[in-house]
Amino acid sequence: MKPPRLSRKEFLILDLLTSNGECFGLELVRESAGQLKRGTVYVTLQRMEEKGLVESRLEQPSEPRAGLPRRLFRPTRHGLALLRAMELAAAHLNTAEVLP
């Protein structure tokens, strides 16, 4: 069995959702400082939801609005655990001594 992996986009999305709380896709694009694009964020979020990394719900607007309700995303326990594991691994690799 292959170990779980996160792409750079998936890692960034989980990191943003952890830092900012529940967000919709275009908020993630805005908060990513150009690292996420409108054309791929929702495809990535859908794939992440299928993997069990994020979950979503439809926004309940406080006032009637035109258009479809927005979908809000948040990390799952599995997504948070994988993010933490990858952060720990990266920290370990960054502080590991290089052998001669």
VEXLOKOL-755844 format. One record per residue: x, y, z of N, C-alpha, C in turn. Coordinates in Angstrom, 1 decimal. Example, Ala and Ser with C-alpha at 12.3 -4.5 7.8 and 13.67 -1.06 7.14 Angstrom:
REM residues 2
<<13.2,-5.7,7.8>,<12.3,-4.5,7.8>,<13.2,-3.3,7.8>>
<<12.8,-2.2,7.1>,<13.7,-1.1,7.1>,<12.9,0.0,7.9>>
This chain:
REM residues 100
<<0.8,-1.2,0.0>,<0.0,0.0,0.0>,<0.9,1.2,0.0>>
<<0.5,2.2,-0.8>,<1.3,3.5,-0.9>,<1.0,4.3,0.3>>
<<2.0,5.0,0.8>,<1.8,5.9,1.9>,<1.0,7.1,1.4>>
<<0.1,7.7,2.3>,<-0.6,8.9,1.8>,<0.3,10.0,1.5>>
<<-0.1,10.8,0.5>,<0.7,11.9,0.0>,<-0.2,13.1,-0.2>>
<<0.4,14.3,-0.2>,<-0.4,15.5,-0.5>,<0.4,16.2,-1.6>>
<<-0.3,16.7,-2.6>,<0.3,17.5,-3.6>,<0.6,18.9,-3.0>>
<<1.3,19.7,-3.6>,<1.6,21.1,-3.1>,<0.3,21.8,-2.9>>
<<-0.6,21.7,-3.9>,<-1.9,22.4,-3.8>,<-2.7,21.9,-2.6>>
<<-2.7,20.6,-2.5>,<-3.5,20.0,-1.4>,<-2.9,20.5,0.0>>
<<-1.6,20.4,0.1>,<-0.9,20.9,1.3>,<-1.3,22.4,1.6>>
<<-1.2,23.2,0.6>,<-1.5,24.6,0.7>,<-3.0,24.8,1.1>>
<<-3.9,24.1,0.5>,<-5.3,24.2,0.9>,<-5.6,23.8,2.3>>
<<-5.0,22.7,2.7>,<-5.2,22.3,4.1>,<-4.6,23.3,5.1>>
<<-3.4,23.8,4.7>,<-2.8,24.8,5.6>,<-3.7,26.1,5.7>>
<<-4.2,26.5,4.6>,<-5.1,27.7,4.6>,<-6.4,27.5,5.4>>
<<-7.0,26.3,5.2>,<-8.2,26.0,5.9>,<-7.9,25.9,7.4>>
<<-6.7,25.4,7.8>,<-6.4,25.3,9.2>,<-6.2,26.7,9.8>>
<<-5.5,27.5,9.0>,<-5.2,28.9,9.5>,<-6.4,29.8,9.5>>
<<-7.2,29.7,8.5>,<-8.3,30.7,8.3>,<-9.7,30.1,8.7>>
<<-9.8,28.9,8.9>,<-11.1,28.3,9.2>,<-11.8,28.0,7.9>>
<<-13.1,27.7,8.0>,<-13.9,27.3,6.9>,<-13.9,28.4,5.8>>
<<-13.7,27.9,4.6>,<-13.6,28.9,3.5>,<-14.3,28.3,2.2>>
<<-14.7,29.2,1.3>,<-15.1,28.8,0.0>,<-13.9,28.9,-0.9>>
<<-14.0,28.3,-2.1>,<-12.9,28.2,-3.0>,<-12.3,29.5,-3.4>>
<<-13.1,30.5,-3.7>,<-12.5,31.8,-4.1>,<-11.8,32.5,-3.0>>
<<-12.2,32.3,-1.8>,<-11.4,32.8,-0.6>,<-10.0,32.1,-0.6>>
<<-10.0,30.8,-0.9>,<-8.7,30.1,-0.9>,<-7.8,30.7,-2.0>>
<<-8.4,31.0,-3.1>,<-7.6,31.6,-4.2>,<-7.0,32.9,-3.8>>
<<-7.9,33.7,-3.2>,<-7.4,35.1,-2.7>,<-6.3,35.0,-1.7>>
<<-6.5,34.1,-0.7>,<-5.6,33.9,0.4>,<-4.3,33.3,0.0>>
<<-4.2,32.6,-1.1>,<-3.1,31.9,-1.5>,<-2.0,32.7,-2.2>>
<<-2.2,34.0,-2.3>,<-1.2,34.9,-2.9>,<-0.7,34.4,-4.3>>
<<-1.7,34.0,-5.1>,<-1.3,33.6,-6.5>,<-0.9,32.1,-6.7>>
<<-0.9,31.4,-5.6>,<-0.5,30.0,-5.7>,<-1.6,29.1,-6.2>>
<<-2.8,29.5,-5.9>,<-4.0,28.7,-6.4>,<-4.7,29.5,-7.5>>
<<-5.3,28.8,-8.4>,<-6.0,29.5,-9.5>,<-7.4,29.2,-9.5>>
<<-8.3,30.1,-10.0>,<-9.7,29.8,-10.0>,<-10.1,28.6,-10.8>>
<<-9.4,28.3,-11.9>,<-9.7,27.2,-12.7>,<-9.4,25.8,-12.1>>
<<-8.6,25.7,-11.1>,<-8.2,24.4,-10.6>,<-8.6,24.2,-9.1>>
<<-8.9,25.3,-8.4>,<-9.2,25.1,-7.0>,<-10.3,24.2,-6.7>>
<<-11.4,24.3,-7.4>,<-12.6,23.5,-7.2>,<-12.4,22.0,-7.6>>
<<-11.6,21.8,-8.6>,<-11.3,20.4,-9.0>,<-10.4,19.8,-7.9>>
<<-9.5,20.6,-7.4>,<-8.6,20.1,-6.3>,<-9.4,19.8,-5.1>>
<<-10.3,20.7,-4.7>,<-11.2,20.5,-3.5>,<-12.1,19.3,-3.7>>
<<-12.6,19.0,-4.9>,<-13.4,17.9,-5.1>,<-12.6,16.6,-4.9>>
<<-11.4,16.6,-5.5>,<-10.5,15.4,-5.3>,<-10.2,15.2,-3.8>>
<<-9.9,16.3,-3.1>,<-9.6,16.2,-1.7>,<-10.8,15.7,-0.9>>
<<-12.0,16.1,-1.3>,<-13.2,15.6,-0.6>,<-13.3,14.1,-0.9>>
<<-13.1,13.6,-2.1>,<-13.1,12.2,-2.4>,<-12.1,11.4,-1.6>>
<<-11.0,12.0,-1.3>,<-9.9,11.3,-0.5>,<-10.2,11.4,1.0>>
<<-11.2,12.2,1.4>,<-11.5,12.3,2.8>,<-10.6,13.3,3.5>>
<<-10.0,14.2,2.8>,<-9.1,15.2,3.4>,<-9.9,16.5,3.8>>
<<-11.0,16.8,3.1>,<-11.8,17.9,3.4>,<-13.3,17.5,3.3>>
<<-14.1,18.3,4.0>,<-15.6,18.1,3.8>,<-16.2,19.4,3.6>>
<<-17.4,19.4,3.0>,<-18.0,20.7,2.6>,<-19.5,20.7,3.0>>
<<-20.0,21.9,3.0>,<-21.4,22.2,3.3>,<-21.8,23.4,2.5>>
<<-23.1,23.5,2.2>,<-23.6,24.7,1.5>,<-23.8,25.8,2.5>>
<<-23.4,27.0,2.1>,<-23.6,28.1,3.0>,<-25.1,28.5,3.2>>
<<-25.4,28.8,4.4>,<-26.8,29.3,4.7>,<-26.8,30.8,4.8>>
<<-27.1,31.5,3.7>,<-27.0,33.0,3.7>,<-27.9,33.6,4.7>>
<<-27.5,34.7,5.3>,<-28.3,35.4,6.3>,<-29.4,36.2,5.6>>
<<-29.1,36.6,4.3>,<-30.0,37.4,3.5>,<-30.2,36.7,2.2>>
<<-31.3,36.8,1.6>,<-31.5,36.2,0.2>,<-30.5,36.8,-0.8>>
<<-29.9,36.0,-1.6>,<-28.9,36.4,-2.6>,<-29.3,35.8,-3.9>>
<<-28.8,36.4,-4.9>,<-29.0,35.8,-6.3>,<-27.9,34.8,-6.5>>
<<-28.2,33.8,-7.3>,<-27.2,32.8,-7.6>,<-27.2,31.6,-6.6>>
<<-26.4,30.7,-6.9>,<-26.3,29.4,-6.1>,<-25.6,29.7,-4.8>>
<<-26.0,28.9,-3.8>,<-25.3,29.1,-2.5>,<-23.8,28.6,-2.6>>
<<-22.9,29.2,-1.9>,<-21.5,28.9,-1.9>,<-21.3,27.6,-1.1>>
<<-20.3,26.8,-1.5>,<-19.9,25.6,-0.8>,<-18.7,26.0,0.1>>
<<-18.8,25.7,1.4>,<-17.7,26.0,2.3>,<-17.0,24.7,2.6>>
<<-15.7,24.8,2.7>,<-14.8,23.7,3.0>,<-14.1,23.8,4.3>>
<<-13.9,22.6,4.9>,<-13.1,22.6,6.1>,<-12.3,21.2,6.1>>
<<-11.2,21.2,6.8>,<-10.4,19.9,6.8>,<-11.1,18.9,7.7>>
<<-10.9,17.6,7.3>,<-11.4,16.5,8.2>,<-10.3,16.2,9.2>>
<<-10.6,15.3,10.1>,<-9.6,14.8,11.0>,<-8.4,14.1,10.3>>
<<-8.8,13.4,9.2>,<-7.8,12.7,8.4>,<-6.9,13.7,7.7>>
<<-7.5,14.7,7.2>,<-6.7,15.8,6.5>,<-5.8,16.5,7.4>>
<<-6.3,16.8,8.6>,<-5.4,17.5,9.6>,<-4.3,16.6,10.1>>
<<-4.6,15.3,10.3>,<-3.5,14.4,10.7>,<-2.4,14.2,9.6>>
<<-2.9,14.2,8.4>,<-1.9,14.1,7.3>,<-1.1,15.4,7.1>>
<<-1.7,16.5,7.3>,<-1.0,17.8,7.2>,<0.0,17.8,8.3>>
<<-0.4,17.5,9.5>,<0.6,17.5,10.7>,<1.8,16.6,10.5>>
<<1.5,15.4,9.9>,<2.6,14.4,9.7>,<3.5,15.0,8.6>>
<<3.0,15.6,7.6>,<3.9,16.1,6.6>,<4.7,17.3,7.1>>
<<4.1,18.2,8.0>,<4.8,19.3,8.6>,<5.9,18.8,9.5>>
<<5.6,17.7,10.2>,<6.7,17.1,11.1>,<7.8,16.5,10.3>>
<<7.5,15.8,9.2>,<8.5,15.3,8.3>,<9.3,16.4,7.7>>
<<8.7,17.4,7.2>,<9.4,18.5,6.6>,<10.3,19.2,7.6>>
<<9.8,19.4,8.8>,<10.7,20.0,9.9>,<11.9,19.1,10.2>>
<<11.6,17.8,10.3>,<12.7,16.9,10.6>,<13.8,16.9,9.5>>
<<13.3,16.9,8.2>,<14.2,17.0,7.1>,<15.0,18.3,7.0>>
<<14.4,19.4,7.4>,<15.1,20.7,7.4>,<16.1,20.8,8.5>>
<<15.9,20.1,9.6>,<16.9,20.2,10.7>,<17.8,19.0,10.7>>
<<17.7,18.0,9.9>,<18.6,16.8,9.9>,<20.0,17.2,9.4>>
<<20.9,16.7,10.1>,<22.3,16.9,9.7>,<22.6,16.2,8.4>>
<<23.4,16.9,7.6>,<23.8,16.3,6.3>,<25.1,15.5,6.6>>
<<25.0,14.2,6.2>,<26.2,13.3,6.4>,<27.3,13.7,5.4>>
<<28.5,13.6,5.8>,<29.6,13.9,4.9>,<29.8,12.9,3.7>>
